[in-house]
Amino acid sequence: MSHAFWNWSLEAYDRAAVHDSVLRLQDRYGLNVNVCLWCAWLASEGRLAEPLLGEAMEKLTPWCREITQSIRTIRRRLKDFPDSGRLYKSVLACELEAEKAEQDILFGIASQAPAAPATPETALRSLEAYARLAGASVDFAGFVKAVFLTGK
């Protein structure tokens, strides 16, 4: 079943600037695409993800590590096999379902997020807190700009 976060994410991710910047955060810094999108979505809704990040990571990490990342690794390896077209598409669909499960977890705790200004700065505050939790030093300016200032 879809929900507001999923629908918002699909729309945002469909914009090339958002897609490219969030995948760069995943590939370069090991950040979770869904957590980045969740921080931005909550901010766009006038809520702050920062106080919920510990709980979010506690709930997401086992699923992400054991399921989503494993499926992603297989999908990426399949690209090296020229006759893997149908299997690649099937694994890609499984990866999308795993990502949806992550979003369901995040959506489930989103109602606890406190009110905050619906601004890019609110998103940046949560994203920077997430990076600190992840032990990464990240410039989120491109991602925040892509989400809040382009293609709306």
MIDOLUM-386398 format. One line per 4 residues: their letters; for each residue x, y, z of C-alpha. Coordinates in Angstrom, 1 decimal. Layout:
a	X/Y/Z; ...
END
This chain:
msha	0.0/0.0/0.0; 1.4/3.4/-0.9; 1.6/6.4/1.5; 2.5/10.1/1.4
fwnw	6.2/9.5/1.8; 6.4/6.9/-0.9; 4.4/9.0/-3.4; 6.5/12.1/-2.6
slea	9.7/10.0/-3.0; 8.7/8.7/-6.4; 7.9/12.2/-7.6; 11.1/13.6/-6.2
ydra	13.3/10.7/-7.4; 11.9/11.1/-10.9; 13.7/14.5/-11.2; 17.2/13.9/-12.5
avhd	18.9/16.3/-10.1; 17.4/14.5/-7.1; 18.1/11.1/-8.5; 21.7/11.9/-9.3
svlr	22.5/13.7/-6.0; 20.9/11.1/-3.7; 22.6/8.2/-5.5; 25.9/10.1/-5.2
lqdr	25.3/10.3/-1.4; 24.7/6.6/-1.4; 27.6/5.6/-3.5; 30.2/8.1/-2.2
ygln	29.3/8.2/1.5; 27.3/5.0/2.1; 24.2/6.9/3.1; 20.8/5.4/2.8
vnvc	18.8/7.0/0.0; 15.5/6.5/1.9; 16.8/8.2/5.0; 18.0/11.2/3.0
lwca	14.6/11.4/1.2; 12.8/11.0/4.5; 14.7/13.9/6.1; 13.8/16.0/3.1
wlas	10.1/14.9/3.0; 9.6/15.5/6.6; 11.1/19.0/6.2; 8.8/19.7/3.3
egrl	5.9/18.7/5.5; 7.1/21.1/8.3; 8.6/18.4/10.5; 12.0/17.6/11.8
aepl	13.6/14.1/11.4; 16.6/14.8/13.6; 15.2/13.5/16.9; 14.0/10.3/15.3
lgea	17.2/9.4/13.5; 18.5/7.1/16.2; 15.3/5.1/16.2; 15.1/5.1/12.4
mekl	18.7/3.7/12.1; 18.0/1.1/14.8; 15.0/-0.2/12.9; 16.4/0.2/9.4
tpwc	20.0/-1.1/9.7; 19.3/-4.8/9.9; 16.9/-4.8/7.0; 19.1/-2.6/4.9
reit	22.3/-4.5/5.6; 20.8/-8.0/5.2; 18.1/-7.5/2.5; 18.3/-4.3/0.5
qsir	22.1/-4.1/0.2; 22.3/-7.8/-0.7; 19.7/-7.5/-3.4; 21.5/-4.3/-4.7
tirr	24.8/-6.2/-4.9; 23.3/-9.0/-6.9; 21.5/-6.5/-9.3; 24.8/-4.6/-9.9
rlkd	26.7/-7.8/-10.5; 24.1/-8.9/-13.1; 25.0/-6.0/-15.2; 28.2/-7.8/-16.1
fpds	26.3/-10.7/-17.6; 25.1/-10.0/-21.1; 22.2/-12.5/-21.0; 20.8/-11.4/-17.7
grly	18.1/-9.0/-18.9; 15.0/-10.7/-17.5; 16.6/-11.7/-14.3; 18.1/-8.2/-13.9
ksvl	14.6/-6.7/-14.2; 13.2/-9.2/-11.6; 16.0/-8.4/-9.2; 15.5/-4.7/-9.7
acel	11.8/-5.2/-8.9; 12.8/-7.0/-5.7; 15.2/-4.2/-4.8; 12.4/-1.7/-5.2
eaek	10.2/-3.7/-2.9; 13.0/-3.8/-0.3; 13.3/0.0/-0.6; 9.5/0.3/-0.2
aeqd	9.8/-1.8/3.0; 12.4/0.6/4.3; 10.1/3.5/3.5; 7.2/1.8/5.3
ilfg	9.4/1.6/8.5; 10.3/5.3/8.2; 6.7/6.3/7.5; 5.7/4.4/10.6
iasq	7.7/6.6/12.9; 7.2/9.9/10.9; 4.2/10.9/12.9; 6.4/11.4/16.0
apaa	8.5/14.1/14.2; 8.1/17.5/15.9; 6.9/20.5/14.0; 9.6/22.6/12.3
patp	9.7/25.2/9.6; 9.0/23.7/6.1; 12.4/24.9/4.8; 15.5/23.6/3.2
etal	17.3/24.5/6.4; 15.2/22.1/8.3; 16.1/19.3/5.9; 19.7/20.3/6.1
rsle	19.7/20.1/9.9; 18.3/16.6/9.9; 20.6/15.5/7.0; 23.7/16.8/8.8
ayar	22.6/14.9/12.0; 22.2/11.8/9.9; 25.7/12.2/8.4; 27.1/12.6/11.9
laga	25.4/9.3/13.0; 26.8/7.6/9.9; 30.3/9.0/10.6; 30.4/10.9/7.3
svdf	31.4/14.4/6.4; 28.9/15.4/3.7; 27.9/18.5/1.8; 24.2/18.1/1.2
agfv	23.8/21.4/-0.7; 23.2/19.8/-4.1; 20.7/17.3/-2.8; 18.7/20.0/-0.8
kavf	18.8/22.3/-3.7; 17.5/19.6/-6.0; 14.7/18.7/-3.7; 13.5/22.2/-2.7
ltgk	14.5/24.5/-5.6; 14.1/22.5/-8.8; 11.3/20.9/-10.7; 8.4/21.7/-8.3
END
